[in-house]
Structure formats: structure tokens, C-alpha cells
Amino acid sequence: MVKKDREEKVVVIFIEGETEIEFYKRLVNIMRAHCGGRLTCSVEPIDASGIGKYKNKVLRIFEKRIKTKHPNGKFYIALCYDQDVFEMTKNPPINWQEVKRAFLDDGATDVRLIKAVHSLEDWFLCDAEGVFQYLNLPANTKLPNGNGYERLKVLFKKGKKIYIKGKTNGDFVKALNMEKILLANCSDISPLCKLLGVDCKHQKRCRIK
């Protein structure tokens, strides 16, 4: 009798840009630390390079790259995006429920939406102290008005740097306190924690169950 190969749990995290990739890699590392340094799944962070032709692009990556790499995979998909792009329009550029159904039809076990409210830049600013330190700004610097992206642009200009959405280097992300960001946004991040099998109930402020 031929022994069946063991099934492998694979969590695939689709992200929109280079900055986001660095952020979610660090976030996964924090979650791995919460699990004693080891997750019970393989993790594949994928840069989808923006939202243009999103559904076809991510499904093609799933079919050609991920399934080939993990032939015995049981796949769990996280679709990460900034909510602000979809808040102010009647015809949003992506129908997320349609993308979700397409993945399920293509064999995914579970698909979760990870929405940064309102944008990842708003999450970054949950560690304003870390942002100020990275930019060599005084600790009492006042946050400018506007959304997260507009605020970061102004702060970077004050620090004689340029903030480009999706392109800012990983040194900035490395300067941020990921624990602080996770705790401030745990209800939004919790779908990813659940896919990864992370239980953060031991953290008093964390609402992940």
C-alpha cells in the first residue's frame, strides 16, 4: 500500500508593495515569537505589486508558484489591503468577495481579508515615537493633520527624507515597535493570527481569541 504524503499547512499572505512586505514579515516574526519561536505552518508572503488586474495576478501566482512549491499544501490565504482606497468610491477597483470565491474555487481551504484601517500608514503611526526616532525628530513633535499617508509624508519631509507609499526602504519598518502596532490594531490583524494558529490570549491588552 502506497503511503500518502503528509499534508502541509501553507499560509499565503498577498500584500500590495515592498514596504508592506517588510512590515508583514516582521509581523509574522512577532507572531512566531508568541508561539515559542515556531509556527505550525509554512508562510509565503507575496508582493502583488499593486491592485491592477489583482484577481488574475494573484490567482496566477497561486497556481504557478505556490502550488508548485507546495504540492501537498493545504492553503490558507490572507488578502491584505488598505481600506482607504475602497472607502470613497462607489465602484471599488477590486471586488474582494469575488477574489475570495475564486481562491476557494481554486482549492484554498480558507481566505481572510486583512484590512488596514484606514491605511498601513495609520498603523505605522501607532508607534509615533518610533517614527520620530527614525526621522531624528524631537519626541514632542506634533502629528500633522490629514490621513496616515499625508501625515507620514509631512513627517518624512521634516526629517529630510521622502516617504513613497509601497517603496520606502525596510530600515523604516525595522525601526518600528511591532508589538505596539499589533496591540493597537489586534482586532484588524486577528484574521491573520487565526490563519497562522497564533493564540495571544496571554497578552492582557490583546483581544485575539
Number of C-alpha atoms within 10 A of each C-alpha: 3 4 5 7 8 8 11 15 19 24 23 22 22 25 27 19 20 19 21 25 21 21 21 18 15 17 19 19 16 15 23 18 13 16 16 8 10 11 17 13 17 14 16 14 17 19 17 22 15 13 15 11 11 18 18 12 13 20 16 12 15 21 14 10 11 18 16 12 11 15 11 15 21 17 25 23 23 22 20 21 23 18 15 16 13 15 11 9 9 7 9 11 13 15 12 15 11 11 18 20 13 16 22 16 10 12 14 20 15 16 23 18 18 21 17 18 16 18 17 22 20 21 19 22 19 20 18 20 18 20 22 22 14 17 18 13 15 10 12 8 11 10 14 13 9 10 13 21 19 14 17 24 18 18 22 19 13 13 15 11 13 14 18 13 15 17 11 17 13 14 11 17 21 14 16 23 17 23 14 14 19 19 18 17 18 19 15 16 20 21 18 25 20 14 20 24 15 20 17 20 11 11 11 8 11 17 16 19 12
